[in-house]
Each structure stands twice: as structure tokens, then as C-alpha cells.
Amino acid sequence: MSIEIDILNGDAAWSEVEPLYQAIWPPEVVAKLPWADIVSAHADMRVLLRDDMDDVVCHVGIYRREAKWNGRKVNIGGIGGVLTREDSRRRGYATIALDAAVRTLKDEGSVDLGLLFCEPRHAPFYIARGWTPFEGDIYAEQPGGRIRFTATLPHVFDLRRKLHRGTIDLCGLPW
Ligand SMILES: CC(C)(COP(=O)(O)OP(=O)(O)OC[C@H]1O[C@@H](n2cnc3c(N)ncnc32)[C@H](O)[C@@H]1OP(=O)(O)O)[C@@H](O)C(=O)NCCC(=O)NCCS
């Protein structure tokens, strides 16, 4: 089987990705997840892996954010919505899509760090792929105002800077 990788505009690609989200995270499943009540940002770009039938089998969202670290401007490349179709797991697709997303952030040259949020059960997957648990505090916007974001665990990927602790203010919605 051959796999094709595309990196597309986030909004334009949403219609192609939506069925994968619906299949993996239907409302009744999301309702039981720790981030069920969190309002999230939309991806700016999307990595899509397609199979021979041109069906999307894996997705990673890329988020760009001018945020603050300890009160100073920091350019974050967010990663979120890491999803592989159930019948296509454990073939390395999420690893490939994650690599492509990180390469995209690196190639931009101006991104200080990658940042993703995951449930504790997925932390070993990201740590094994070069991500480091962030040991500080994260703040984010929600419709009701600014919150300390603790629903899922932050992990960082070193790009121009190594920021493993301190306070990050996302200055917007989380992802
Ligand atoms: C988490 C998730 C994205 C992983 O997707 P995936 O495409 O199966 O990921 P990979 O195949 O790259 O890696 C998964 C495991 O399979 C292993 N693997 C990769 N290729 C393999 C192969 N050819 N044969 C056997 N195992 C393989 C990897 O080593 C990895 O094991 P590890 O976790 O012990 O390191 C997927 O399970 C998923 O969509 N889950 C539901 C949504 C979700 O919770 N997403 C995470 C949000 S943070």
C-alpha cells in the first residue's frame, strides 16, 4: 500500500478531515474525555495521510500562535488532533504525520518551540518521539475568560528555544 502526504490549509481541508474526527471522536466519546468541556482553536494547517483509495487515514493539525512565556513574546507551533483511522493504526502513520508537522515548523525557521497537549495515556508515545513534558503552568482563553489549563498534559519540542518550565500564556484558545 502506498501513502501520500499532503500539508494543506486548515480551513480548506476541514471537510476532508471531519469524517475522521466524527468516527474517532463522536460526541458521546468526547463527553467522557478529560477535555470534553474545552473550546479549542481550529488548525491553521493540516497534515493528511491518504491511502490508495485517496481516503484520509491519519491527520495532524498545526497551530500557529504568538504566545507569552514568562511575560515575553514566544512563537509557538502547536500540534493537535493527532488521529489515525482505527483500522490503520500501529503502522507508523501518526509518527510519519507528526514528523511532517515538526519538519514544517522547523522549516519556517521562526518557531521557538512546538507544543502539544495529550492525555497521560498518550504521553509515552510523544516522549518516545522527542517531546518533553513541560513542567510549568499553561494559561489559555475560554469563552468564560482566562483559565489555568490543566485538562491535558503539555509537552514541548525544542526548536529555536528550550523552554521546559515557567509560565506559558497561550493568549488564545488551546488546541
Ligand atoms: C494515538 C494514535 C494517533 C496513534 O496512531 P498510530 O498511527 O497507530 O501511531 P503509530 O503507528 O505511529 O504508533 C503507534 C504504535 O505502533 C507502533 N508501530 C508503528 N509501526 C508499527 C508497525 N509497522 N508494526 C507494529 N507496530 C508499529 C509504534 O511504535 C507505536 O508504539 P508505541 O506507542 O509503543 O511507541 C491513534 O491510536 C489514535 O488515533 N487514537 C485515537 C485518537 C487519540 O487519542 N489521539 C491522540 C490525541 S493526543
The ligand as a Gaussian input file, in Angstrom:
#p B3LYP/6-31G(d) Opt

LIG

0 1
 C       -2.710000       7.704000      19.204000
 C       -2.849000       7.416000      17.721000
 C       -2.923000       8.711000      16.951000
 C       -1.614000       6.611000      17.243000
 O       -1.719000       6.444000      15.838000
 P       -0.893000       5.327000      15.033000
 O       -0.937000       5.704000      13.588000
 O       -1.359000       3.993000      15.425000
 O        0.585000       5.599000      15.603000
 P        1.930000       4.856000      15.147000
 O        1.582000       3.685000      14.293000
 O        2.850000       5.870000      14.617000
 O        2.483000       4.379000      16.535000
 C        1.652000       3.629000      17.402000
 C        2.416000       2.449000      17.943000
 O        2.548000       1.490000      16.914000
 C        3.905000       1.121000      16.808000
 N        4.157000       0.815000      15.404000
 C        4.431000       1.673000      14.410000
 N        4.605000       0.992000      13.241000
 C        4.392000      -0.315000      13.530000
 C        4.396000      -1.483000      12.761000
 N        4.651000      -1.445000      11.446000
 N        4.112000      -2.646000      13.386000
 C        3.848000      -2.696000      14.695000
 N        3.836000      -1.616000      15.483000
 C        4.094000      -0.425000      14.913000
 C        4.667000       2.319000      17.256000
 O        5.970000       2.000000      17.688000
 C        3.804000       2.803000      18.385000
 O        4.085000       2.083000      19.562000
 P        4.495000       2.897000      20.897000
 O        3.290000       3.762000      21.237000
 O        4.751000       1.803000      21.851000
 O        5.667000       3.736000      20.537000
 C       -4.109000       6.537000      17.439000
 O       -4.126000       5.448000      18.324000
 C       -5.427000       7.295000      17.571000
 O       -5.902000       7.911000      16.599000
 N       -6.042000       7.254000      18.767000
 C       -7.346000       7.918000      18.997000
 C       -7.229000       9.435000      18.974000
 C       -6.273000       9.939000      20.035000
 O       -6.452000       9.664000      21.208000
 N       -5.263000      10.702000      19.594000
 C       -4.240000      11.233000      20.456000
 C       -4.501000      12.631000      20.755000
 S       -3.198000      13.272000      21.804000

